[in-house]
């Protein structure tokens, strides 16, 4: 019987990790939609989905089957190749960026003496933060192409709005993370998390690092980047029917829908990693003596990470059900005239504090 080489073992484990993370991410996307419908229903004094399965838990499955079986309409005047390519670009970019996110503590598995492979991170890249920012920036091409290729005025206006919005708020979002990078001295996400793990909540960048202004800028920019309320001007139903995906149906529409929620999960993961200590415990190493078993050492960090991401997703839903939509000129003015200058001032202040400490 042939023994697998070290490379083949590494490749096998990597493919397995990618498949597992992909399935988990898509499941989280489906149930984030259900969570949003249930929570907003309760906030509006109604039940939300409750018919399909116990407590409505099978509603995402029913919605997926419905969208899959719907007729895939293709308007005659569309630019067909780009019309088909646009939702693929949007969803692919949303899913690929999860590859560099460390979901838990470093937990290495070795088979037949091969080098250990970290099971809670697909790829540990030295410039992981830049990878996420770069891939999510490419996602705007999917929205731009969808609006242009649809040959529909509502779609074109929606994609133009979205493109301008994403480019504008991308600057503030990127600059808000510079202070965190300066404190950690690295663009590696694992290193940034490790720099916040020593004293629990007092080591997190938002508190111990005095990056609460940066977090405020990041949070607002993240809502704008993901086209979520109150920044959902690109798909404002009262003005643009459905915005850039007006002409889409069936699974192409579902891909745009999934991309939006996958991006929500991604920016929530980045907020957790950059400002809230990632998978580290809010209690630091106080209770580490009770968690000496390898299984608990592997599981608890993942639970902390999931809990923090869940809180951000809940905040997304809360904001959507609470705040009204901005006017478009207010949206653009807020990004350029308010968030961008404050982000620059935060970098200067952080640099000054670090220089004084150094």
C-alpha positions, 0 to 999 in steps of 0.5 A, a space after each residue: 500500500 502506497 504511503 502518502 507523501 508530506 505534500 499529499 497529506 498537506 494538500 488533502 488536509 487543506 482541501 478538507 479544511 476549505 470544504 468544511 469552512 465553505 459549508 459552515 460559511 454558507 450555513 451561517 449565511 442561510 441562518 443569518 437570514 433567518 436570524 434577521 427575519 426572526 429578530 426584526 419580526 420580534 422588534 416589529 411585534 410579529 412572529 417572523 418565519 415559524 411554519 417550516 420546521 420547528 420554530 421555523 428552523 427549516 425556512 432557509 432550506 425552503 427558501 433555497 429550494 424555492 430559488 433553485 426551482 424558480 425560472 432563470 429569466 434572461 432579458 433579451 437586451 443584456 450583455 449575456 457573459 457579463 450578466 452571468 459573470 457578475 453574481 459569480 464575482 460577487 459571491 466568490 470574493 465574499 467567500 474567498 476572503 474567509 480563507 485567511 481568518 483565524 477562527 480559533 487558537 493555534 491547533 496543529 494536527 500532524 499525520 505520519 510525521 508530517 509538519 503540523 497543519 493549523 486546523 482553525 485557519 485555512 491560510 496563515 498569510 503574513 499580509 492577511 489583512 491586506 488580502 481581505 481588503 484587496 479581495 473585498 475591494 474586487 467584489 465591487 466589480 460584480 456590482 458594477 458589471 451587474 448594473 451595466 450589463 443589465 441594460 436597465 436604468 434602475 440597475 445602472 443607477 444602483 450600481 453607480 451608487 454602490 460603486 461610488 459608495 464602496 470606493 468612498 467608504 473603503 478609504 475610511 475603513 482601511 485607514 481605521 485599521 492602521 492604528 491597530 496595525 501600528 500597535 501590533 507591528 504586523 499585518 498578520 491576523 494571527 499576530 494581531 490577535 496574539 498581541 491582544 491576548 495577554 490581559 483579556 478585555 484590557 488588552 483588546 485594541 478597543 479598550 487597552 489600545 484606545 482604538 474606540 474612535 477607530 472602531 466607530 469609524 470601522 463599524 460605520 464604514 462596514 455598514 456602508 461597504 456591505 450596502 446595509 441599512 442605513 446605507 442601502 442606497 444602491 438597492 433602495 426599493 422606494 427609488 430603484 425597484 431593487 437596484 443593481 439586481 433588478 433584472 436577476 432571478 433564480 440562483 443569480 439573485 440568490 448569489 447576490 443575496 448570499 454575497 451580501 450576508 457573507 460580506 456581513 460575516 467577513 466584516 464581523 470577523 475582521 472587527 472581532 480580530 482587529 478590535 476584540 481580541 479574536 478568539 482570545 478570552 475576555 478574562 485573559 489567562 485567569 481561567 487557563 488552569 481549568 482548561 488544560 485538556 487539549 480538547 477544551 483548549 481547542 474548543 473554547 477559543 472557537 466559542 469566544 470567536 463565534 460569540 463575538 461575531 454573533 454580537 456584531 451580526 445582531 448589531 447589524 440587524 438591530 441597526 437595520 430595524 432602527 435607523 432610517 435610510 440616508 439621503 445619497 448626498 448625506 451619505 457621500 458627504 458623511 464619508 468624505 467630510 467626517 469619517 475620512 478626516 477623523 480616521 487620519 487624525 486617529 492615525 496621527 494620535 496613535 502614532 504620537 502615543 506609540 512614539 511617546 511610549 517607545 
